[in-house]
């Protein structure tokens, strides 16, 4: 196959719109995807012949910002559908319907200033025997015009005008606005003023852009200067930037084509529909959720843990699965347990999950030992009798242990307990009784202790800061929670959980992560662990006004590396296969069945990812 034929084959079957410019900026090749994306060709379910808007036709218009779209529609132009409202001004959002060039007709419309509108402006009417609805949605960046059962939908980025025309003789759709109307010279303003429109529904066999200058296609768009600088060797181009082409939001990459000497000999322009990008991201995010669900099922079936256990404790990496398994075992035995791990790894959450898994018997009392003043520590956890010290309640007060009697007490940051109190805590463990401050009367307590620490207690014992006998008493069962940087597989699922939770809590629309955002999250070491991740996701969700969270919304103290969506998916897939194999005792046949892979596909992936367990 000749090089030219190979190039054409690649271009026509590419998922992207691709345009080649030669060294003079002349369009030398353009694929069908690019033609459709920029509006050079249209393939739609609503074909119509060429023609003009005629007297009596019903005209439906929606404009996101009058005077700012490609056609620069003005309030004065709307007189053609008998809209003569003096309050209507340039910059307003407008939705309306009227009869073309018919004095005395009764138009229906709404308008408002763009600054006063945060969500949607819509109009719904039964007009001349048609059910008509038109809406501009600034949350989703969409314009919709519905005529009876037919819906005409357009995405916009900043400013766009949308129009549908109903033939007054047949009652059928005569014209609808589509992407790329500036290329076809079919702005709403021009058509209202008598200009003819082109037919839609048939794709031309050859691109009309071939041989034209790039400025003929893109006009004075912001990226046109970048193309010029690439051709002059003054720019390395841009990748995956969101721009408008003829009023349409598109994802654009501009890359130089270099000759043998490294000099620019042209430009390749890669274009992707913004709406298609959103669909791919939704699919990618849903894939992650589906894999998390599948992994939970495998984990539960292998470890004999009920499916409704640890539902709020996200994570299925090897380390987290082991922690959950140990936690479930200790929950059933009601013995004392210590949970170790760095700050923010979820120790307090796991303590609550252990309590619930054990049947939630009695109260659950949580005590943060790091926040209690040493001078008040004894009275807070053991209570005091009336008059025990200056300022004490005359009636006395129960301490945390009495309050937790019959249930569970969670001692968070155990390593912060003062040495003078440690010996008294040891007495509680040995004799199951406490003494209130100011009293010599023992009070029996039956309480289970779950403790947590981010300190190395063995090192604290060597330093004389923690009693060895207390350590052995309280650490009958020890569970280690890994830092997030050691189980990055869980980061995807945690991020999804936190994002959904934040959107629900603050009443936000559903949001998804872009691949760049996931890459940035994955590349960071997370010294604050899960707590830090939760805070970062919460801020990003609130800060992001769109439905997609980009890397710019992720506020991290260091610049993270980049991973493509394909690389992220592969890394996740590899970890899923490894962990599933481990959970099934390296049974390859059962692993294939659990993951729904054919034998050839499964062994191909083992080879690709160099998995040898």
C-alpha positions in Angstrom: 0.0 0.0 0.0 1.3 3.4 -0.9 2.1 5.9 1.8 -0.7 8.2 0.6 -3.2 5.4 0.6 -2.1 4.4 4.2 -2.5 8.0 5.3 -6.0 8.2 3.8 -7.0 4.9 5.4 -5.8 6.0 8.8 -7.6 9.3 8.5 -10.9 7.9 7.4 -11.1 5.3 10.2 -9.7 7.5 13.0 -11.9 8.3 16.0 -10.8 12.0 15.6 -11.4 14.7 13.1 -8.0 15.2 11.3 -7.0 18.1 9.1 -3.5 18.4 7.4 -2.1 21.8 6.4 0.9 22.1 4.2 3.8 24.5 4.8 1.8 27.4 3.3 -1.2 26.7 5.6 -3.3 25.2 2.7 -5.6 22.4 3.7 -4.2 19.3 1.9 -6.4 16.6 3.5 -9.4 16.4 5.7 -11.3 13.3 6.9 -15.1 12.8 7.1 -15.0 13.0 10.9 -13.5 16.5 10.7 -16.0 17.6 8.0 -18.9 16.6 10.2 -17.3 18.1 13.4 -16.7 21.6 11.9 -20.0 21.5 9.9 -18.7 21.1 6.3 -21.0 18.1 6.0 -24.1 17.1 7.8 -25.7 13.7 8.2 -28.9 14.1 10.2 -32.2 12.3 10.7 -34.0 15.5 9.5 -33.0 16.2 5.9 -34.4 19.1 4.1 -34.0 20.8 0.7 -32.5 24.2 0.1 -34.8 27.2 0.3 -35.7 30.4 2.2 -37.9 31.4 5.1 -41.2 32.5 3.7 -44.1 34.6 5.0 -46.3 32.6 7.4 -43.5 30.1 8.4 -43.2 29.5 12.1 -39.7 30.5 13.4 -38.4 29.2 16.7 -35.2 30.9 18.1 -32.9 30.4 21.1 -29.9 32.6 21.5 -27.5 32.4 24.5 -26.2 35.9 24.1 -27.7 38.1 21.5 -25.1 39.9 19.4 -22.2 37.7 20.5 -22.9 34.6 18.4 -21.4 34.1 14.9 -24.4 35.7 13.2 -24.5 38.6 15.6 -28.3 38.4 15.9 -29.7 41.7 17.2 -33.0 42.6 18.9 -34.0 44.6 15.8 -33.7 41.4 13.7 -36.5 39.8 15.7 -39.1 42.2 14.2 -39.3 39.6 11.4 -41.3 37.4 13.8 -43.1 40.5 15.3 -41.0 40.8 18.5 -40.8 44.5 19.1 -39.9 44.6 22.8 -37.9 47.7 23.6 -36.5 46.1 26.8 -34.8 43.4 24.8 -31.1 44.4 24.4 -27.8 43.0 23.1 -26.3 40.4 25.4 -29.6 39.1 26.6 -30.6 35.4 26.6 -33.6 34.9 24.3 -36.1 32.1 23.6 -39.1 32.6 21.5 -41.4 31.6 18.6 -43.3 33.7 16.1 -44.7 33.8 12.6 -42.4 35.2 9.9 -43.2 38.6 8.4 -46.8 38.5 9.5 -47.9 41.8 11.1 -50.5 41.3 13.9 -49.2 37.8 14.7 -48.8 37.0 18.4 -45.2 35.9 19.2 -44.4 34.1 22.5 -41.0 34.7 24.0 -38.9 35.2 27.1 -35.6 37.0 27.7 -33.3 38.0 30.5 -29.8 39.3 31.1 -27.1 36.6 31.1 -25.8 37.7 34.5 -29.1 37.1 36.2 -29.4 33.6 34.9 -27.5 30.7 36.5 -29.4 27.6 35.2 -32.0 27.5 32.4 -34.3 29.8 30.4 -37.1 27.8 28.7 -40.4 28.4 26.9 -43.1 25.8 26.3 -46.2 26.6 24.2 -48.9 25.1 22.0 -48.4 27.4 19.1 -50.4 27.1 15.8 -51.2 23.4 16.5 -47.6 22.5 17.4 -46.2 21.6 20.8 -43.0 23.7 21.0 -40.4 23.8 23.7 -37.2 25.8 23.5 -34.5 26.0 26.3 -31.1 27.3 27.0 -29.3 25.3 29.7 -26.2 27.0 31.1 -25.4 24.2 33.5 -25.2 21.6 30.7 -24.2 24.2 28.0 -27.0 22.9 25.7 -29.7 24.5 23.5 -32.7 22.4 22.7 -35.7 23.2 20.4 -38.4 20.6 20.4 -41.2 20.6 17.8 -43.9 18.0 18.6 -41.8 14.7 18.9 -38.7 16.0 17.1 -35.8 17.3 19.2 -33.0 19.5 17.8 -30.0 19.6 20.2 -26.8 21.7 20.1 -23.9 22.0 22.6 -22.4 25.5 23.0 -19.4 26.9 24.8 -20.0 30.6 25.1 -22.4 32.1 22.6 -24.6 30.4 20.1 -27.8 30.9 18.2 -30.2 28.0 17.3 -33.2 28.2 15.0 -35.9 25.8 13.6 -38.4 26.8 10.9 -41.7 25.0 10.3 -43.2 25.3 6.8 -46.6 27.1 7.0 -48.0 25.0 4.1 -47.0 21.5 5.1 -46.4 21.8 8.9 -43.1 20.0 8.4 -39.6 21.1 9.5 -38.3 23.3 6.8 -34.9 24.3 8.3 -32.9 23.7 11.5 -29.7 25.3 12.6 -26.6 23.0 12.8 -22.9 23.2 13.7 -20.8 25.2 11.3 -23.4 27.6 10.2 -20.8 30.4 9.7 -19.0 28.2 7.1 -22.3 27.8 5.1 -23.1 31.5 5.7 -26.4 30.5 7.3 -26.6 32.7 10.4 -30.0 33.4 11.9 -29.7 37.0 11.1 -28.9 36.4 7.4 -31.7 33.9 7.0 -34.2 36.2 8.7 -33.2 38.9 6.3 -33.9 36.8 3.2 -30.8 34.8 2.5 -31.2 31.2 1.2 -30.2 28.2 3.2 -28.5 25.0 1.9 -30.0 21.5 1.8 -29.1 19.0 4.6 -29.0 15.3 4.8 -26.5 14.2 2.0 -22.7 14.0 2.6 -20.5 15.4 -0.1 -18.0 12.9 -1.5 -15.1 15.3 -1.5 -14.3 18.0 1.0 -14.9 21.5 -0.1 -12.2 22.8 2.2 -9.3 21.1 0.2 -7.0 23.8 -1.3 -8.3 26.5 0.9 -6.3 28.5 3.5 -6.8 27.6 7.1 -8.1 31.1 7.8 -11.0 30.4 5.4 -12.1 27.5 7.6 -11.4 29.0 11.1 -11.7 32.8 10.6 -10.2 34.7 13.4 -10.5 32.0 16.1 -8.0 32.3 19.1 -6.0 29.3 17.9 -5.4 30.7 14.4 -2.3 32.6 15.7 -0.9 29.4 17.1 -1.2 27.7 13.7 0.7 30.7 12.2 3.5 30.4 14.8 3.8 26.6 14.3 4.3 27.2 10.6 7.0 29.8 11.4 8.7 27.4 13.8 7.9 29.6 16.8 5.6 27.2 18.6 5.5 23.5 19.5 1.7 23.5 19.3 -1.0 22.7 21.8 -2.7 19.5 22.9 -6.3 18.9 24.1 -7.4 22.5 24.5 -11.1 23.5 24.4 -11.9 26.0 21.7 -14.8 27.1 19.6 -14.9 26.3 15.9 -17.8 28.2 14.4 -19.6 28.4 17.7 -19.1 24.8 18.7 -17.1 23.6 21.7 -14.4 21.2 20.5 -11.3 19.6 21.9 -8.4 20.6 19.7 -4.7 19.6 19.3 -2.4 21.5 16.9 0.8 19.7 16.2 3.7 20.5 13.9 4.8 18.3 11.0 8.6 18.4 10.7 10.8 17.6 7.7 14.1 15.7 7.8 15.9 18.7 9.1 13.4 19.3 11.9 11.9 22.4 10.3 8.0 22.8 10.2 6.6 21.5 6.9 2.9 21.6 8.0 0.4 21.3 10.8 -1.8 18.4 11.8 -5.1 19.5 13.5 -6.8 16.8 15.7 -10.4 17.6 16.6 -12.8 15.8 19.0 -16.4 16.6 19.7 -16.8 17.9 23.3 -20.0 15.9 23.7 -18.3 12.7 22.5 -15.5 13.4 25.0 -18.1 13.6 27.8 -19.7 10.3 26.7 -16.3 8.6 26.8 -15.5 10.0 30.3 -18.9 8.8 31.6 -18.2 5.4 30.2 -14.7 5.3 31.7 -16.0 6.4 35.1 -18.8 3.8 35.0 -16.3 1.2 34.1 -14.4 2.0 37.3 -17.6 1.7 39.3 -18.5 -1.6 37.7 -15.0 -3.0 38.4 -15.3 -1.9 42.1 -18.7 -3.7 42.4 -17.3 -6.8 40.8 -14.3 -6.7 43.1 -16.5 -6.4 46.2 -18.4 -9.5 45.1 -15.2 -11.5 44.8 -13.9 -10.2 48.1 -17.1 -11.1 50.0 -17.5 -14.5 48.5 -13.9 -15.5 49.3 -13.7 -14.1 52.8 -17.2 -15.2 54.0 -18.0 -11.5 54.8 -21.6 -10.4 54.3 -22.1 -8.0 51.4 -23.6 -5.3 53.6 -20.5 -5.3 55.8 -17.9 -2.5 55.5 -19.9 -0.9 52.7 -18.6 2.6 53.7 -15.0 1.4 54.0 -13.8 1.6 50.4 -10.8 -0.3 49.0 -10.0 -3.7 47.6 -6.2 -3.7 47.1 -4.5 -6.6 48.7 -3.6 -4.7 51.9 -7.1 -3.3 52.3 -8.7 -6.7 51.8 -6.5 -8.2 54.4 -7.4 -5.3 56.8 -11.1 -5.9 56.2 -10.8 -9.6 56.7 -9.0 -9.1 60.1 -11.5 -6.5 61.1 -14.4 -8.8 60.5 -12.8 -11.6 62.4 -12.2 -9.4 65.4 -15.7 -7.8 65.2 -17.2 -11.2 65.8 -15.1 -12.0 68.9 -15.5 -8.7 70.9 -11.9 -8.6 71.9 -9.7 -5.5 72.2 -8.1 -4.3 69.1 -5.6 -1.6 68.0 -5.7 -0.1 64.6 -2.4 1.3 63.3 -1.7 3.6 60.4 -0.7 7.0 59.3 -2.9 10.0 59.9 -5.9 10.1 57.5 -5.9 6.4 56.6 -9.4 5.8 57.9 -8.7 4.4 61.4 -11.8 6.0 63.0 -14.0 4.8 60.2 -12.8 1.3 60.5 -13.4 1.4 64.2 -17.1 2.3 63.6 -17.3 -0.5 60.9 -16.0 -3.0 63.4 -18.6 -1.9 66.0 -21.4 -2.2 63.4 -20.2 -5.6 62.2 -20.2 -6.9 65.7 -23.9 -6.2 66.1 -23.8 -2.6 67.4 -24.3 -3.7 71.0 -24.4 -0.9 73.5 -23.2 2.7 72.9 -20.2 3.7 70.7 -18.1 6.4 72.4 -15.3 8.0 70.4 -12.5 9.8 72.3 -9.8 11.8 70.5 -7.0 11.6 73.1 -4.9 14.2 71.3 -7.5 17.0 72.0 -7.8 16.5 75.8 -5.7 18.6 78.1 -3.4 16.4 80.2 -4.7 18.1 83.4 -8.3 17.2 82.5 -7.6 13.8 81.1 -8.4 11.7 84.1 -11.7 13.5 84.9 -12.8 13.3 81.3 -12.3 9.6 80.7 -13.1 8.3 84.3 -15.5 11.1 85.5 -15.5 12.8 88.9 -17.7 13.2 91.9 -19.2 16.5 93.0 -16.7 18.9 94.5 -13.7 16.9 93.4 -11.9 20.0 92.2 -12.5 23.7 91.7 -15.1 24.4 89.0 -16.4 20.8 89.1 -20.2 20.2 88.7 -21.6 19.7 92.2 -23.6 16.7 90.9 -20.5 15.1 89.5 -20.1 13.8 85.9 -19.8 10.4 84.1 -16.6 9.8 82.2 -16.3 8.3 78.8 -15.8 4.8 80.2 -19.0 4.9 82.2 -20.9 6.3 79.2 -19.6 3.5 77.0 -20.3 0.7 79.5 -22.1 -2.2 77.8 -20.7 -1.1 74.5 -17.5 0.1 72.8 -15.1 2.9 73.5 -12.8 4.1 70.7 -9.5 5.7 71.9 -8.2 7.6 68.9 -4.5 8.6 69.1 -3.8 6.2 71.9 -0.1 7.3 72.0 -1.1 10.7 73.3 -2.4 9.4 76.6 -0.3 10.8 79.5 1.9 8.2 81.3 0.2 9.0 84.6 -3.1 7.9 83.1 -1.7 4.8 81.4 -1.4 2.9 84.7 -5.1 3.6 85.5 -6.2 2.5 82.1 -4.3 -0.7 82.7 -6.4 -1.2 85.8 -9.6 -0.8 83.8 -8.4 -3.5 81.4 -7.4 -5.9 84.2 -10.1 -5.4 86.7 -12.9 -3.9 84.5 -13.6 -1.1 87.0 -12.9 2.6 87.2 -12.6 5.2 89.9 -14.0 8.6 89.5 -11.8 11.5 90.4 -12.3 12.3 94.1 -13.7 8.9 94.9 -12.4 5.6 96.3 -15.5 3.6 95.3 -14.9 1.3 92.3 -17.5 1.4 89.5 -17.7 -1.8 87.4 -17.6 -1.2 83.6 -18.0 -3.7 80.8 -16.5 -2.1 77.8 -14.7 -3.2 74.7 -11.7 -1.0 73.7 -10.8 -0.2 70.1 -7.7 1.9 70.0 -5.9 3.7 67.1 -2.5 5.3 66.7 -0.3 6.8 64.1 2.8 6.4 66.4 5.3 3.5 66.5 4.3 2.3 70.0 7.3 -0.1 70.2 9.6 3.0 69.7 7.5 4.9 72.3 8.1 2.0 74.7 11.8 2.2 74.2 11.7 5.9 74.8 9.8 5.4 78.0 6.7 7.2 76.8 4.4 4.2 76.7 3.9 1.3 79.2 4.9 -2.1 77.8 2.2 -3.9 79.9 -0.5 -1.6 78.7 0.6 -2.2 75.1 0.4 -5.9 75.4 -3.0 -5.7 77.1 -4.6 -3.4 74.5 -3.0 -4.9 71.4 -4.6 -8.4 71.7 -5.4 -7.9 68.0 -3.6 -5.5 65.7 -4.8 -4.3 62.3 -2.5 -2.3 60.0 -4.1 0.2 57.6 -1.7 1.0 54.6 -1.1 4.5 53.4 -2.8 5.5 50.2 0.4 5.8 48.3 0.9 2.0 48.7 -2.5 1.1 47.4 -3.1 3.4 44.5 -5.6 0.9 43.0 -8.1 2.0 45.7 -7.7 5.7 44.8 -10.0 5.4 41.8 -12.8 4.0 43.9 -12.3 6.3 46.8 -12.3 9.3 44.5 -15.6 8.1 42.9 -17.2 7.6 46.3 -16.1 11.1 47.6 -17.2 12.8 44.5 -20.7 11.2 44.6 -21.0 12.0 48.3 -20.0 15.6 47.8 -22.4 16.1 44.9 -25.2 14.6 47.0 -24.4 16.6 50.1 -24.2 20.0 48.4 -27.0 19.4 45.9 -24.6 19.5 42.9 -25.2 18.0 39.5 -23.4 14.6 38.9 -19.8 15.2 37.9 -17.1 13.0 36.4 -13.3 13.1 36.3 -11.3 13.8 33.2 -8.4 11.5 32.4 -6.0 14.3 33.2 -7.6 14.8 36.6 -7.4 11.1 37.4 -3.8 11.2 36.3 -3.0 14.0 38.6 -4.7 12.3 41.5 -2.8 9.0 40.8 0.6 10.8 40.5 0.4 12.4 43.9 1.8 10.7 47.0 -1.0 11.7 49.4 0.9 12.3 52.7 -2.5 13.1 54.3 -3.9 9.9 52.9 -7.7 9.4 52.6 -8.6 12.4 54.6 -6.5 14.6 52.3 -8.0 13.0 49.2 -11.5 13.6 50.5 -10.8 17.2 51.1 -9.3 17.7 47.7 -12.2 16.0 45.9 -14.7 18.0 47.9 -13.0 21.3 47.0 -12.8 20.3 43.3 -16.5 19.3 43.1 -17.6 22.6 44.7 -15.1 24.7 42.7 -16.0 23.1 39.3 -19.1 24.7 37.7 -19.2 22.1 34.9 -20.0 18.4 34.9 -16.4 17.4 34.2 -13.6 17.9 36.8 -10.4 18.8 35.0 -6.8 18.7 36.4 -7.0 22.5 37.0 -9.8 21.9 39.6 -7.5 19.5 41.5 -5.6 21.7 44.0 -2.4 19.9 45.0 0.9 21.3 46.4 3.1 19.7 43.7 2.9 19.4 39.9 1.9 15.8 39.1 3.0 13.7 36.2 0.7 12.8 33.3 -0.9 9.6 32.4 -3.2 9.0 29.4 -6.7 7.6 29.8 -5.4 4.4 28.2 -2.5 4.1 30.6 -4.7 4.7 33.6 -7.2 2.0 32.4 -4.4 -0.5 31.8 -2.9 0.1 35.2 -6.3 -0.5 36.8 -7.0 -3.6 34.7 -3.6 -5.1 35.7 -4.2 -4.5 39.4 -7.7 -6.1 39.1 -6.4 -9.2 37.5 -3.6 -9.6 40.0 -5.9 -9.1 43.0 -8.5 -11.4 41.6 -6.0 -14.1 41.0 -4.7 -13.8 44.6 -8.2 -13.8 46.1 -9.0 -17.0 44.1 -5.8 -18.8 45.1 -4.2 -18.3 41.6 -7.0 -20.4 40.1 -6.7 -19.1 36.5 -9.9 -20.8 35.2 -12.0 -19.3 38.0 -10.4 -15.9 37.5 -11.3 -16.0 33.8 -14.9 -16.8 34.7 -15.1 -14.1 37.4 -13.7 -11.4 35.1 -15.7 -12.6 32.0 -12.5 -13.1 29.9 -12.0 -15.7 27.2 -9.0 -18.0 27.6 -7.0 -16.3 24.8 -7.8 -12.8 26.0 -6.9 -13.7 29.6 -3.5 -15.2 28.7 -2.8 -12.3 26.4 -3.3 -9.9 29.3 -1.0 -12.0 31.6 1.7 -11.7 28.9 1.1 -8.0 28.3 1.2 -7.1 31.9 4.0 -9.6 32.8 1.9 -11.2 35.5 3.5 -14.4 36.8 2.0 -15.4 40.2 
